[in-house]
Structure formats: C-alpha cells, structure tokens
Amino acid sequence: QPPQRAALASLIQILQLRRPGDDVLTSDLQPYIRQLLIDVVQAPTPAFTHSLYCCPSSFPLLGIASESISQPETLSEISEKAIAWLERAKESSTIPSAKSPNWLVVTPLIAWTRHLARLDDLDGLTRTMSALRNVYQEACLHSELLLPLHLSRAGTSGEKQGIPPDVGPDGKGSARLMAE
C-alpha cells in the first residue's frame, strides 16, 4: 500500500472512532483532521485523489460527494486554472486590505502537470509550463527572493521589483510552490 494511501486510511480510521464527547480525540483531534482533509480536498493532488477513492468511506465522513473532487483532465485545463489564479493573485495584491494569495490551491497544479504530461502533447505541456513559470515568478516576489535572470520580468534584470514594502514572507506556501 503506497504511503499516501496508508496515511489517509489511518486518518479515516481516526475519524471513524466513536468515543465519549469529552474525550480529546472526539473534541480536538477528529475536528482538526476533518478540517485538514476538507482543506486538501479543495485542491487535491493526483496521489491524494487516488487515495481518497481507495477509501470510499471517507466521502460521507467528510460530508462531500465523490463527484465534487476537482480533477483536471487536460494540460489546457491546468493552464487555464494557473492563469486565472495568477490574475486573481495579482489583482488582490493591488488591494491593501486583501489577503495574501493561497498558494496551497495552486501548488497541486504542478503535480497534476506531472501526472498528465505526455510526449504527444508537447505544445500543451509548453503552454502549461509557461503558465506555471509565471506563477513561480509571482511566488518569488511574495517570498522576497530574487528572480533568476532567465525568469525575471521584462526590465527587472533579476532585481526585486513591484514588491510592496509591507509585504514580508507570506507564510502561505509560496516557498513550497517554488520547491515543487
């Protein structure tokens, strides 16, 4: 059994345990696990999606329908999601009271790209990688890291440009996205 599937099965087993209401497992751990899994379901990776379908009892425990799991089917769909996410992230960065971008939503697109990449669709892969490169550039800006020269925006020569002075490391996963 793959480690992702074993880990999910263990979490589901914890959710299935019935204990008295004042037990720490029931009052703290189960709600935490349920919320964690529901958050991951919002932007699942291929491995998580496969593991979820291997544990069909997880759907009613999380209160979700199996049809509601988002699974990109093509590289074009991934490109569209990355471009739309980037536009929203840039738009929200111009609003002073807006939250910083949620990098955990866009990071799984990298895993889906790996999952769907095929040699017979190099044009689609190139478009998707270009869209993800643009997301990576934005992650560099939010992490306050210098962009490598070959990735920098036109006219920046690798310098940090366009970073509002009050934006520090976002803590929302931009570094994780860059590591992926």
N, C-alpha and C positions, 0 to 999 in steps of 0.2 A: 504494500500500500504506500503510495507516494506520501511524503511528509506533509504536504498541504492538505491532502485528504484526511490523514490521520489527525492532524491538528484540528481541522473543522469538526471531525467526528467527536473528538474529545470535548470541544466546546458545546456541541449539540447535546452530548450526554449530560453535561453540567446543567444545561437549560431544562432537560427532561427530569431532573431530580426533584422530588417532592419533599419539602422539609417544612417545619413549622415557620410561621411568618416572622418570628423574631430571630430566626437563625441568620447569621451573617451571609451565608450562601444565598438565601432567599432575598434578603433585604438589600444586599450590596452587590454581590458578585453576579447573580443572574441578570439584574437590570443593566449592569455595566457590559456584560458580554452581549446581551441582546442589542444594546445601542451600538456597540462596536461593529457587530455584524451587519446591522441595518445601514450604518455609515459606509461600510465596504461594499454593500450591495448597490449603492448609488453609482459607483464607478468600479465595477469588478474587473479583475484581470482574467485572462483565459483559464489559468490554473484554479482560481477561486470559483469561477463559474462551473467548471467541470466538477470540482469537489462538491459544490452546492447541489448539483444534480445527482451526484452519487449518494447524497444524504437527503432523500426526499422528505423525511420528517422535519427537516429544517424550515421548509416553507411555512407550514402552519405555526410553528414555534415563533417565527419572526413576524408572522402576520402579513406575509406577502404572497402574491401569486407567482407561480413559476414563469408565467408569460411576461411578467414585469421586469425581468432581468435584462439589462441592456447589453447586447452583444453586437458589436459592429460586424457586418458581413463582408465588407469590401474595404480596400485601401482608400477608395474615394470617400467613403463614409467617415473614415478616421481623419482624413484631410479636412473635411468639412467641419467635423467636431473641433479639431485643433484650431482652425481658423476662427470659428465662431467664439471659442473660449478665449483666444488671444484678443479678439476685438472687444469682448466684454471686459477683460482684464485691463486693457489699455484705457477703455472708456472709464472704468471705475477709478483708475489712478488719477484721473483729472478731477475727481470729486473729492474734496478734502475730508468729508465725513464718511466716505465709503470704506468698507472692509477691504483688507488686502486679499488678493486672489487666492482661491482654494486650489493649491497645487495638487492635492490628493485626487482631484477629479480628472486632471489631465495626464497625470503620471501613468495610469494604466494604458493609455493610448500607445505608449511605447511597447508594452508587452503585446498588445493586440497587433501592432505593426509587425513585430517579430513572428507572431502566430500566423498572420495572413500573407506574409511576404512570399512571392513566387517569382521564379525567373521568367516566367512567361508574361509578367506584367511589370516590366522594369519602368515604364512610364508612370504607372500608378505609384510604384514604390518611390520613384524620384520626387513626385509631387508630394507624397506623404512625408518623406524625409525633409523636404523643403519647409513644409508647414511646421513640422516638429522642430526644425532648426530655429525657426522664428520664435517658437515657444521657449526654446533653450536660451535664445538671446534675451528674452524678457526675464527669464529666471536669473540670468547673470546680473541684470540690472537690479532686480529685487534682492539679490544676495550681496549686492555691492561688490561684485567681483569684476575684474577687468575682462573684457571680451578678447579672445584671441583675435589677432588681426584679420584672419581669414573669415571670421564670423561677425566682425563689427559692422554696425550700421554705416551707411554711406556718410562720410565726413567725420566719423568719430575717431578714426585711427587707433582703435583699441582703448580709448580713454573712456572713463565713466561719464556718460552724458545723459541728461534727461532724468536723473535720479533726484527726486525732491529731497532737500536737506534733512527733513524729519523722518525719512524712511530708513529704518535700520534693517538688519536681517529679519525677514518676515516670520520665521518660525512656522510657516505653513507648508513647508515641503519643497521650496524651490531648490534647495541643495540636494534633496533626494531625487528630484526630477533630473538634475544635472548629473548625478551619479548613475542613473539608469541609462 
